[in-house]
Every structure is written in C-alpha cells, then in structure tokens.
Amino acid sequence: MARNNAGVSYPLDPEELEATSAPATAEISPATTLGPVELTVSDLDASLDYYRETIGLDVLERDGGRAQLGANAPSLLVPVDAPGARPAHGYTGLYHFALLVPERTDLARWLAHAARERAALTGLSDHFVSEAIYLRDPDGHGIEIYADRPREVWQGLVGERLTTMPLDVGDLLGQLDDPESEPFDGLPEGTVMGHVHLKVKDIPETIAFYRDVLGFGLMAQLDMQAAFLAAGGYHHHVGANTWESAGASPPPPGTAALRQATIVLPDASERDRVFARLEANGYAVDDSSVRDPSGNALHFAF
C-alpha cells in the first residue's frame, strides 16, 4: 500500500480491493465496447519505439505528430506528439488503459518477452476475473495487459469476488514449453481495448454520470475510493478511482495526458439514445464527444 498527500492509503495496483456491488441496471446497449485511447506524449519517436519493442503494438499509420497503433487492426492507441510534455501527476485523467489479449497463453508469451527484455513492471496481479500485468510508458501513462478468466467463472460474482492477489507467475509461464525461447512477434491479432481506468475527482458524481446518464451497470464499488462499471455484464469497461485525484482538476496544457477514450456503440440508434440522455442531463455533446464530471473526454463511435 501507498499513501497520498492526505495520508490516505491507496493500492499500488489499479484494482487492489475487496469490492462491493450494486445491482447492474445498465441502459446502454450490452454490445457496447471500447475503442482507441488517444493521449499526448512528450516524444512521439521514443513512444513509438517503446510501444513497438516493449508492448508489441504495430504502427498502423503515422501522419506528422500523430500515430495509430494496433495489433494488426484495428487502432487501439493514438499517441499525439506534445514535445516536452510533463507527466500528469496529481490531476484527473488516465490511470491506465488495458489491452485484453485473447488467450491466457498470449499473456504468458508477453510476460516471457517482458522478462527477456527486462521491462520495468509495476504490478502482477490476479483479480479473480482476470490475470493482469502492469507497467508505465516513458511518459508515465499506465498500461495493463491482461487475459480474462472464462466468463462462467465470474459471471454475476464481480461485486463479491473482484480483488487483488499476487499473480502466480510460475503457473502462467507454465503455459509455455520454454519461456526463455518462446518467440514473441507482438501482441496477437484479436487484442482489444478491454477497459479504461480513469482518475476522477469524486466517486458519487462519477457513478451518477456513467451509470445514471450513460447507462453502464455498476459492477463493483470500493466505498468512496473506486468504482467499476460495464455494459452487458462484463466485469468492467470503465474503472474510476480517487487515489491520486480526489478533488483534483484536469491536467493543464503541457502535460502528457489523456486526450480522449472511445466508447463504441453498436449503431446510430444507440448513439442517439445516449446523446439524448446526455443532453437531457445538461451535458453538451460536441462532435460526438462529451466530458465526464472530472473533465475526462469521451468520444462516441459506432
């Protein structure tokens, strides 16, 4: 555990908690998923090297100071060059984005690669619903690479069982014949943006926005410190916490920070329903984008 400036303990891992839940009464389509996360970086060339060599993403496209990264396709991450940007500590924004690999063996293969490359990790955790590995990019952006356990293991139990235990690294690497020689050709096709975890200023207002306005189900909550929300009964598409950001403001210009996360809706009809709820609750939708109560930008696509 660590402590913030107010002396309040908070987890070193993004989901280190014993969570409680409320009934998931989501109105948003159960087919809702996440799309690309766009963020600013202080040195685009250095970031692209890191994401290619350490994370294993492909550069799908580069146009000046902006690039599209993915695992073959589609785009998962959009770094935008902001030369000299400083890390965004003490503000709302991105806690981490989470890349979901298709199979447990894919996670084992990535961990074997990270060990050979001596990648600096910040956590290895078993969350009951998933197994996860954490690290940070050169600008301090949090990254999670994870594999889900079979849905039948955790369906309906997220609020009771979401937790953090040490990852059984030996068992995970045991999925491979020889971790030291296992080839790694990048993250596999089928890797998706599984969830986004945000730094927010207040949990009740965050729940009121994501659950009561957007229509995500509240899957688990840790008192006034963290909440996990999802569409379609998933364990979470959106995480939110105040461990570093209680009462904080959005990051100022000149910081390496979240530009926007993308929520992918199934069709124009669902988009219109979501936009109508936003506007009815006083949230301005601008070019299919809106800001949550903590100033985090969300873009809606279909």
C-alpha positions as CSV (number, residue, x, y, z in Angstrom):
1,M,0.0,0.0,0.0
2,A,1.0,3.6,-0.5
3,R,-0.3,6.9,0.9
4,N,-1.4,10.1,-0.8
5,N,-0.7,13.6,0.4
6,A,-3.6,13.5,2.8
7,G,-2.3,10.3,4.4
8,V,-5.0,8.1,2.9
9,S,-3.8,4.6,1.9
10,Y,-4.5,3.5,-1.6
11,P,-3.5,0.5,-3.6
12,L,-0.4,0.3,-5.8
13,D,-2.3,-1.9,-8.2
14,P,-5.3,-0.4,-10.1
15,E,-7.8,-2.9,-8.8
16,E,-6.3,-3.8,-5.4
17,L,-9.5,-4.0,-3.4
18,E,-12.3,-6.1,-1.9
19,A,-15.2,-4.7,-3.7
20,T,-18.9,-4.4,-3.0
21,S,-21.5,-4.1,-5.7
22,A,-24.9,-2.6,-6.6
23,P,-27.4,-4.1,-9.0
24,A,-26.3,-3.6,-12.6
25,T,-29.2,-1.7,-14.2
26,A,-27.5,-0.7,-17.3
27,E,-29.5,1.0,-20.0
28,I,-26.6,1.2,-22.5
29,S,-26.5,-1.5,-25.2
30,P,-24.9,-4.7,-24.0
31,A,-22.9,-4.7,-27.2
32,T,-21.0,-1.6,-26.2
33,T,-17.3,-1.9,-26.2
34,L,-14.2,0.4,-26.1
35,G,-12.2,1.8,-28.9
36,P,-8.9,3.7,-29.3
37,V,-7.4,5.7,-26.4
38,E,-5.8,8.9,-27.5
39,L,-3.1,10.5,-25.4
40,T,-0.3,13.1,-25.6
41,V,3.3,12.1,-25.4
42,S,6.5,14.1,-24.9
43,D,8.5,12.5,-27.7
44,L,6.5,10.6,-30.4
45,D,9.5,8.8,-31.8
46,A,10.5,7.5,-28.4
47,S,7.0,6.4,-27.6
48,L,6.6,4.5,-30.9
49,D,9.9,2.7,-30.2
50,Y,8.6,1.7,-26.7
51,Y,5.2,0.6,-27.9
52,R,6.7,-1.4,-30.7
53,E,9.5,-3.1,-28.9
54,T,8.2,-3.4,-25.3
55,I,4.5,-3.6,-25.7
56,G,4.3,-5.3,-29.1
57,L,2.0,-3.0,-31.0
58,D,2.3,-2.2,-34.7
59,V,2.4,1.3,-36.1
60,L,-0.6,1.2,-38.4
61,E,-0.3,4.8,-39.6
62,R,1.7,7.9,-38.9
63,D,0.7,11.4,-40.0
64,G,3.1,14.0,-38.7
65,G,2.8,14.3,-35.0
66,R,0.1,11.6,-34.7
67,A,0.2,7.8,-35.0
68,Q,-2.3,4.9,-34.9
69,L,-1.1,1.7,-33.1
70,G,-2.8,-1.7,-33.0
71,A,-2.3,-5.4,-33.1
72,N,-2.7,-5.8,-36.9
73,A,-6.0,-4.0,-36.8
74,P,-8.0,-2.0,-35.6
75,S,-6.4,1.0,-34.0
76,L,-6.1,0.7,-30.2
77,L,-3.8,3.6,-29.2
78,V,-3.4,7.1,-30.7
79,P,-0.3,8.9,-29.3
80,V,-0.1,12.6,-30.2
81,D,3.2,14.4,-30.1
82,A,3.4,17.2,-27.5
83,P,7.2,17.9,-27.3
84,G,8.4,18.4,-23.8
85,A,5.1,17.5,-22.1
86,R,5.4,16.7,-18.4
87,P,3.8,13.7,-16.7
88,A,0.3,14.4,-15.4
89,H,0.6,13.7,-11.7
90,G,-2.0,14.9,-9.3
91,Y,-4.7,15.6,-11.8
92,T,-7.7,13.7,-13.1
93,G,-7.2,11.8,-16.4
94,L,-5.8,8.4,-17.3
95,Y,-4.9,5.9,-14.6
96,H,-4.3,3.1,-17.2
97,F,-5.6,1.7,-20.4
98,A,-6.0,-2.0,-20.6
99,L,-5.1,-4.3,-23.5
100,L,-7.1,-7.5,-23.4
101,V,-5.3,-10.4,-25.2
102,P,-7.4,-13.3,-26.5
103,E,-5.9,-16.3,-24.6
104,R,-4.0,-17.0,-21.3
105,T,-1.1,-18.3,-23.4
106,D,-0.9,-14.9,-25.1
107,L,-0.4,-13.3,-21.7
108,A,2.2,-15.9,-20.8
109,R,4.0,-15.2,-24.1
110,W,4.0,-11.5,-23.4
111,L,5.3,-11.9,-19.8
112,A,8.2,-14.1,-21.1
113,H,9.0,-11.4,-23.6
114,A,8.9,-8.7,-20.9
115,A,11.2,-10.8,-18.7
116,R,13.8,-11.3,-21.5
117,E,13.6,-7.5,-22.3
118,R,13.9,-6.6,-18.6
119,A,10.8,-4.4,-19.0
120,A,10.1,-2.4,-15.9
121,L,6.8,-3.7,-14.4
122,T,4.7,-2.1,-11.8
123,G,2.5,-5.0,-10.8
124,L,1.5,-8.6,-11.5
125,S,-2.0,-9.4,-10.2
126,D,-4.7,-12.0,-10.0
127,H,-8.1,-10.2,-9.9
128,F,-10.2,-13.4,-9.9
129,V,-12.0,-12.1,-13.1
130,S,-8.6,-11.8,-14.9
131,E,-4.9,-12.0,-14.7
132,A,-3.0,-8.7,-15.2
133,I,0.4,-7.2,-15.7
134,Y,1.0,-3.5,-15.2
135,L,3.7,-1.1,-16.4
136,R,4.1,2.5,-17.4
137,D,5.3,4.1,-20.6
138,P,8.1,6.7,-20.8
139,D,5.6,9.5,-20.0
140,G,4.1,7.7,-17.0
141,H,0.9,6.6,-18.8
142,G,-0.4,3.5,-17.0
143,I,-0.7,0.3,-19.1
144,E,-2.4,-3.0,-18.2
145,I,-2.0,-6.1,-20.3
146,Y,-4.4,-8.8,-19.2
147,A,-6.3,-12.0,-20.0
148,D,-9.8,-12.7,-18.8
149,R,-10.7,-15.9,-17.0
150,P,-13.7,-17.7,-18.6
151,R,-16.8,-15.7,-18.1
152,E,-18.7,-18.5,-16.5
153,V,-16.1,-18.3,-13.6
154,W,-17.1,-14.8,-12.6
155,Q,-20.4,-14.0,-14.2
156,G,-22.6,-12.5,-11.5
157,L,-19.9,-12.6,-8.9
158,V,-17.9,-9.4,-9.8
159,G,-19.0,-7.4,-6.8
160,E,-18.3,-10.3,-4.4
161,R,-15.0,-11.5,-5.8
162,L,-13.2,-8.7,-7.6
163,T,-9.9,-8.4,-5.7
164,T,-6.2,-8.4,-6.0
165,M,-3.9,-11.3,-5.2
166,P,-0.3,-12.0,-6.3
167,L,-0.2,-13.4,-9.8
168,D,1.0,-17.0,-10.0
169,V,3.8,-16.3,-12.4
170,G,5.1,-19.8,-12.4
171,D,1.7,-21.2,-13.3
172,L,1.2,-18.6,-16.0
173,L,4.6,-19.2,-17.6
174,G,4.0,-22.9,-17.3
175,Q,1.6,-22.5,-20.3
176,L,4.7,-22.3,-22.5
177,D,7.1,-25.1,-23.4
178,D,10.2,-22.9,-22.8
179,P,9.6,-19.3,-21.7
180,E,13.3,-18.4,-22.4
181,S,13.0,-19.3,-26.1
182,E,9.3,-18.7,-26.7
183,P,9.0,-16.5,-29.8
184,F,7.3,-13.1,-29.5
185,D,6.1,-11.4,-32.6
186,G,4.0,-8.7,-31.0
187,L,0.6,-8.7,-29.4
188,P,-1.7,-11.1,-31.2
189,E,-4.5,-10.3,-33.6
190,G,-7.7,-10.1,-31.6
191,T,-6.1,-7.9,-28.9
192,V,-8.7,-5.2,-28.0
193,M,-9.1,-2.3,-25.6
194,G,-10.6,-4.2,-22.7
195,H,-11.2,-1.3,-20.3
196,V,-10.0,2.2,-19.4
197,H,-9.4,3.1,-15.8
198,L,-9.7,6.8,-15.0
199,K,-8.6,9.2,-12.3
200,V,-11.6,11.1,-11.1
201,K,-12.3,13.8,-8.5
202,D,-15.3,12.2,-6.9
203,I,-16.8,8.7,-7.0
204,P,-20.5,9.5,-6.4
205,E,-20.7,12.0,-9.2
206,T,-18.7,9.6,-11.4
207,I,-21.3,6.8,-10.8
208,A,-24.1,9.2,-11.4
209,F,-22.7,10.1,-14.8
210,Y,-21.6,6.6,-16.0
211,R,-24.4,4.6,-14.5
212,D,-27.4,7.0,-14.4
213,V,-26.7,9.0,-17.5
214,L,-24.7,6.9,-19.9
215,G,-26.3,3.7,-18.6
216,F,-23.4,1.5,-17.6
217,G,-24.0,-1.0,-14.9
218,L,-22.2,-0.5,-11.6
219,M,-20.4,-3.8,-11.1
220,A,-18.4,-3.1,-8.0
221,Q,-17.5,-0.2,-5.7
222,L,-14.9,0.4,-3.0
223,D,-16.5,2.9,-0.7
224,M,-15.8,6.4,-2.0
225,Q,-12.5,5.4,-3.5
226,A,-13.2,3.4,-6.6
227,A,-16.0,2.1,-8.9
228,F,-16.1,-0.3,-11.8
229,L,-18.8,-0.1,-14.5
230,A,-19.7,-2.1,-17.5
231,A,-22.0,-2.9,-20.4
232,G,-23.5,-6.3,-20.9
233,G,-22.4,-7.8,-17.5
234,Y,-18.7,-7.5,-18.2
235,H,-16.5,-7.1,-15.1
236,H,-15.7,-3.5,-16.1
237,H,-15.3,-1.4,-19.2
238,V,-14.7,1.7,-17.1
239,G,-12.8,1.9,-13.8
240,A,-12.5,5.1,-11.8
241,N,-10.7,6.0,-8.6
242,T,-9.7,9.0,-6.4
243,W,-6.5,7.5,-5.0
244,E,-4.4,10.3,-6.6
245,S,-7.0,12.7,-7.7
246,A,-9.7,13.4,-5.1
247,G,-11.0,16.9,-5.7
248,A,-8.4,17.4,-8.5
249,S,-8.7,19.4,-11.7
250,P,-8.0,18.2,-15.2
251,P,-4.4,18.2,-16.4
252,P,-3.2,21.6,-17.8
253,P,-1.8,22.2,-21.2
254,G,1.8,21.0,-21.5
255,T,1.2,17.6,-19.7
256,A,1.3,14.1,-21.2
257,A,-2.3,13.2,-20.6
258,L,-5.4,11.5,-21.8
259,R,-6.9,13.3,-24.8
260,Q,-10.0,11.0,-25.1
261,A,-11.2,7.5,-24.6
262,T,-13.6,6.0,-27.2
263,I,-16.8,4.2,-26.4
264,V,-18.1,2.1,-29.3
265,L,-21.8,1.8,-29.6
266,P,-23.5,-0.8,-31.9
267,D,-25.3,1.6,-34.2
268,A,-26.6,5.2,-34.8
269,S,-29.8,4.5,-32.9
270,E,-28.0,3.6,-29.7
271,R,-25.8,6.7,-30.2
272,D,-28.9,8.9,-30.5
273,R,-30.4,7.4,-27.3
274,V,-27.1,8.0,-25.4
275,F,-26.8,11.6,-26.7
276,A,-30.5,12.3,-25.7
277,R,-29.8,11.2,-22.1
278,L,-26.6,13.3,-22.0
279,E,-28.4,16.4,-23.3
280,A,-31.4,15.9,-21.0
281,N,-29.0,15.9,-18.1
282,G,-27.2,19.1,-19.1
283,Y,-24.1,17.6,-20.8
284,A,-23.1,19.2,-24.0
285,V,-22.2,16.8,-26.9
286,D,-19.7,18.3,-29.3
287,D,-18.7,16.4,-32.4
288,S,-19.8,13.1,-30.8
289,S,-17.7,13.8,-27.7
290,V,-18.5,14.8,-24.1
291,R,-16.6,15.3,-20.9
292,D,-17.4,13.5,-17.7
293,P,-17.7,15.4,-14.4
294,S,-13.9,15.1,-13.8
295,G,-13.1,16.6,-17.3
296,N,-12.2,13.3,-18.9
297,A,-13.1,13.3,-22.6
298,L,-15.1,10.5,-24.1
299,H,-15.7,10.1,-27.9
300,F,-18.6,8.0,-29.1
301,A,-18.3,5.9,-32.3
302,F,-20.2,3.1,-33.9
